[in-house]
Amino acid sequence: MIELIAATLHSVKAYDLPAECERLGLATGTGSEAHSSKRVYVRSRLQGLSNDQLLQLARQVEQDHVSFSLSEFLRLLDESSDGQAVTELTRRSILKLLNDMDLFGELPLVEQLSKIWPLPEMRGAGFEANLEESVIRHCVTNDDWTNAELLEVVGALSCSRQLFFKLLEAVVSPNARRGKEQAQLVEKLNTLLKADGFQLRPSGSISGHSAFAVNRISGGVSGAPKNLIFASTGPKPEIVIQDAINNDIRIVRNEEHCLVYDRPIQANGLTKEEMLSWWKERQGTQDESDARRSLSQRLMASLASDGERNVFSVYYRAFKDLGDKLPALIPQVYLHYDPYTLAQLGGVGRLSRQRMDFLLLFSDSGRVVVEVDGSQHFAEDGKPSLARYADMVAADRDLRLAGYEVYRFGANELTGHGSPERIEAFFRRLLRKHAVLPGAGSAE
């Protein structure tokens, strides 16, 4: 940090440097001392400052003087503390995706790249005086660098997240590409960004065409999912903790009435493809069509109402074109678990809503609950019950505060005229929100 501050203040004229250092709260000196070596002059006044003092000074210097290196250092420092990186693995995958296209469409490559990185100020990649000359030589004159090689040279693998996102936003800008080409690229980039908790979302428009900005995927549940018990068709399973240190559970009774997904949930959530692969292994079959049919029948058997069955069937039918990459819609999932029955508890339950009607895992932290509300959610013995309703909304608050998204349907919304269209419209918006479908405003 000392070297970066000294390098930034090197642009100040020697006869102005003592006054500038004094303005910044540093010790004063003579003009002749500054003329001898500006860098040494500044360094000598920074020695002995604490890390906090240096950081505060660096932010002040960055605010008052233009310095790409100092600004980038501070961006990296700030981003290192927020726990949400775009990994080198993700960046390399994105560079590979961008390899076979004109990065900025018909816009001049060097000009657009210089809006992100100060190429004339950066060291050349070979014998050239600076990186601008290297880019012209290898990407304009000779065309012997691929996009991935170019972006690696300018620093896309190690630069700040802010700078990397600025690159992506320029690549998908309507100034570079529009319509179907833009929508397809946004979709592919979101598939890669999603693993690190980010996505491109519409941020406005330019002459009627969508512009995009990278945003965090909102919310999320801390901790990785470990136990997925679902599709219950009978009595509650009895569970024991087999290894309390590892939180390993075992079902000792009624296991035949439920399913247990016992594979690790990956960062990209749980897809239809992964669920089918697990089911084929569980059933000991390689027959694809038979596995699809039997899994669908088994999941459907766990659904207790026409509304639930409509949600399940419309979801998989409406988005069949997405293939097996579609997030799995998982029915009847145990969320809370109390090992005791109501009779053992004297009729007073300690945990409300032990099962969710449906769960989608868009990522290891992006979890969505869909509930179908019949009269039992707000009535008791056929009469409206404020107490029961209060229990329901309190449970919703707890879920949302834990990072889950919760969506409720009244049972009568899900049957009869217009219900398939209503269900499909909801899931289409949900899939767009989680970057499974192209975002609103982009061409489909």
N, C-alpha and C positions, 0 to 999 in steps of 0.2 A: 504494500500500500504506500510505503514511503517513496519507493521508486516511481510509482504511478503519479503521486502528487507532485514530485519533483519534475517529472517529465511534462506534466500538464502546465506547471508554472514556468517552464522553460520558454514558453511562447511570450511571456511578459518581457518587455524591454528591460535591460539591466538597470538602467537608472530609475525605472518605476518599481522594481522588485522589492526594495526595502519597504516602501510605502504599502505595497500590496500585502506583504507578509504581516506588517503591523495591523492592517485592516482585518486580516484573518485571525488576529490574536497571537501572532508569533513574535518572538523577540526581534527587535530592530537591529540593524547593522549599518555598515557604511556602503556607499555606492561603489567604492573601489573593490570591496570584498565581493559584491555582486558581479562586478565586471570580470573578476578573476575567474569565476565559475558559478554560473547560476544554479546548476544542479547541486553543487557542494554547498552553496549558500542555503538553499532550501533544506537539504538533508540535515545539515547541522542544527537547524531550528526545529526539526521534527524528532530528533533523538530525545528520549526521555518521556515522550508523550505516551499515555496509556493507549491500549487498543481502542477503548471507547472514544477517547479524545481524537485519535487518528481517524476513526470512522466518521465522527461528526465533522471533522475538518475536510475529509474527502468528499462528503456530501455537499459541503459548502463550496468547495473548489469546483466540483462537477456542475453545480448550479450556475456558477459565474463564468466558467470557461469551457469551451467546446473540447472534449476529449473522448474519442470513441473508446479507447482502451480503458480509461477510468470508469466511464459509464457502463461498459460491459462488465468490468470487474464487480461493480456494485450490484448490477442486475444478477450476476451469478451468485453473489453472496446472499442477496435477499431470497433468491429462489431456493438456495440450498437449505433454508430453514423451514420451508413450508411443506416439505415431505411429499411433493407431487411432481416428480421429474418426468420428462419425456426421455425414455431410456435410449441408449445407443442402438439397442436392438430395433426399437421402433423407428428411429431415425434412418438406420440403414435400409429397413424395409421401405420406407417412404422414398428414399433416394433411388432405390431400385425401381419403384413405381414410376418415378418421374424421368427415368432414363431415356425412354423412347418417345419423347414429345418435345415440341418447342416450349421451353419453360414459360415464356411470357407471350406466347402466341406470335403475332406479327410485330410486337414491340421490340425495340433494339435491346439485345441481351445485356450488353455492357452498361448501358444507361440504366436499365431497370435494376440490375444487380448492384450498381453503385448507390442506389437509394436505400439499400439494406446494409451493405458493407462498404466502407470507405476504401475502395480498391486502390486509388492513387497513393494512399498513405500506408498501404500494407506491403510487406516485403515480397518481391517477385519470387515466382516458383522456380526460376532457373537463372539465366544470365540477365533477365530483364530488370530494369531499375525498380519497378513496382508491380503489384499484382494486376493492375489494369492492363499493363503491357503484356503480361503473361496470358491473361484471358483473351485479349485480342489475337495474340499469336496462335493460341491453341484452340480457340473456339470460333474465331472469325476467319482468320487467314488460312490456317491449316486444317481446322476442324478435326483435330485428333484427340480431343478430350471428350469423354461421354459426360452427360449431365451429372451422373453420380461422381465422377472424378472431379469435375469442376466444383461441385458443392462441397466435396470433402476438402479440397484445397482451400476454399474460402473459409472453412471452419464450421460447416453445418452440423457436424457430428458432436462438436464440443461447445458450441455457442450457447448463449442464454436461451431459455425457452421463449422469451419475448421476441428475440431476433428470429428464431426458427419459425415461430408463428407468423411473423411479418412476411417471411418468405412464402409460406403456404397461402396466406391471404392474397399475396400478389399473384401467385400462380393460378388461383381460382377466380381472380377478379374478372368482372365482365369486360374490362379493358383487354384481357388476355384471351378469354374464351367465354362462350355463352351457350345457352340452350342445352341440348342433350349432352354435348361434350363436357360442359361445366358440371351438370348434374351427375354424370357418371363418375367424374373425377372426385367430386365432393364425397360421393358415396364410398368410393374406394379408400380415400384418405380417412374418412370417419371410421371405417372398419379397422384401420391400423391405429388411429389415435385413441379409439375407445378403450384399448387395453390399458392405457395410462390415465384414463379418466378425463379425456378431452374430446371435443367434437367441434366441427365447423357448423355454425348456425347462421341463418340469414341475419344480416345486420343493417339492411337498408337496400336501396336500389340506385342504379345509375342508368338513366334514360330507360326506365322500365325493366331493367335486368337486375337480378339479385346480386348483391354483394354479400360476402361472408366474413365472419370473424371467428377465431377459435375461442371457445369458452370451456370452462370446467363443466363436466356433467354434474348437475346439481345433486345435492344430497348424498346418500350412500350410507351403508351400514358398515361400521368398523368391524374388523375381524373377518376371517374367511369362513364360509359355510362348511360345516363338518358332518352333521347328521341330517339326512333328508328322508323322513318317514312320511309316506303319502299313500293316496288311493285306498284309504281304509274302507272296507266293506262290512265290517262287523265290530265286535267288542274292542275296546281300547287295548292296544298291546301293553303287556307288562314289561317294563324295562328295568334292567339293573346296570350299574356302572361296573364294567368289567375291569377297567384300569382307570382309577380315579386320577392318576397323575397325567395320563394322556387324554382323559375325557373320552375313553372308548366305551361305547354302550353295547348291550346285547339284549335282544328281545327273548324273554324266557316263556312267554305265553301269548297266544293269539297272533303269532307272527304270520300265520296263513291268511289273515284278513287284511294285511297291509303289505306295501312294497317298501324296500329300503335301498335307496341309491347309495352304493358304497364306494363310488369312485371319487377322487378329489374333484372339486368344482374349480374349473380353470378361471383365469382372469377375465375371459370373455363370456363368463356365465355358463348356462346350460342350454344347449341347442337340441333341436329335434334329432339331429344326427348323432349326438353323444348319447342321448336317451335310447335311441334305437340300437346303437352299438352295445350298450349295457344290457338291454333286454335280450338281444341275440345271444350274448354270452351267458346270461342267466338261464335262458331256455335251452341252451345247448344246440342252437340251430344256426345254419348259414342261409336258410331260405328267406330271402329279403321280403317277398310279398307276404309270406305266412307270418313273419315276425311283425310286419307293420299291422296286419289285420289283428293279430292276437293282442298286441300292445294296445291298440285303439279300443278293442273290446274290453280289455281288463281295466283301463282307465275309465271308460264310460260306465262300467259297472259300479264304480264308486260314487257316481253322481246321483243325488237324491231327488231332484226336481226337474221339471221340463225346462225351467229357466237355465239351470246349470248345464243341462245337456245341450241347449241351444248355444250357449256361450262357447262350449267346447267344440261343437261341430262347425259353427260358423267361423271360428278362429282358424281352424286348420283348413277349411275349404276355401276361405276368402284369400288366404295368403299362401296357397299351394305353389304359386310361381316362385316364391322365395326358396323353395326346395328345403333341404335338410339343415340349412343355416338358420332357419326360423327359430327364435327362442322357444323352448318347450313351455307349453301351458300345463302346469302341474296341478292336478286336482287334489283336494282334501289333504292338505299338508299340515302335519303337527307343528305348531309354533311354540306354545307353552305346554308343559307336561307336568301333571300332578300324579304321582303313583297311586294315590288313594282315590277310592270311589266316593261319590256323594254320600252313600250310606255310611261309609267309614268316617266321613267328615261331619256327620250329623246333619247332612242336608245343606251345609254351607260351603260353597266352592271357594277355594283360595285363589284360583286362577281363572279369569274369564277367557272365553274364546280360545280353547285349546287347539282348535283346528281352523285353518283358513280354507275358504272355498277354492281359491286358485292362487298360485304363486308363479311369477315369472322372474327368472334370474338373468337380467341383461348383462351383468358382470358379477364378479365376486362380491361387490358392494352395492350394485344397483338392483334392488329387489322391489318388486311391485306386487301388491296384494289386491285381488279383485274379489269383492264380497257380493253375494246375492241375498238380499234381505227379504225374508218372508215375514209373516206377522209375528213369529216367535222372537223377532229382534226388538219389537217395541210393544208387545202385548203379552198379557198373562191371563190364562183362563178366558181368552176371548175378549178381554177388556184392555184398553190402552194402559200402559204401565210406564210412568215417568222414571221409575227406578230402573227398569230394564233398559230403557232408552239411555239413561245416564251411564249405566255400565258399558253400553256399547260405545258411546262417544268417548268415554274415558279410556277405553282400550285402544281406540283409534289414535287418541292423542299420544299415548305411550308408544305406539308403533311409529308414528311420524317422528317423534322426538328421537327414536332409536335409528332413524334414517330410512325407514320404509316409506314407499308411496302407497297410499290406500285409496281405492276407488270403490264406491258402492253403487249397486243397482237395486232398484225396487223390483221385486219378482215380476210384477205385471209389465215392466218395461221389456222383458225378455221373452215374452210369448205373444202370439197373435200378430195382427197386421203391423207391418213395418219393423218388427223386432230384428230380423236378420240385418236389415240396412243399418239400424241403430247400433247393433253390436259391432258390425264391420267398421262403421265410421269411428267408433271409440277406439278400436284397436289400431286403426290406421293412424290416428293422431298419436296414440301411445308409441307406436313403432317409429314414427317420425321423430318424436321427442327424444327417443333413445338411439337415434341415428341408424336404425335398421332399414328404414325407408328414407329416400331423399327428403330433405326438410321442406317445410311449407315455403312456397314461393319459387321453388326450383322446378325445372321441367321434369316430367316423369316419363 
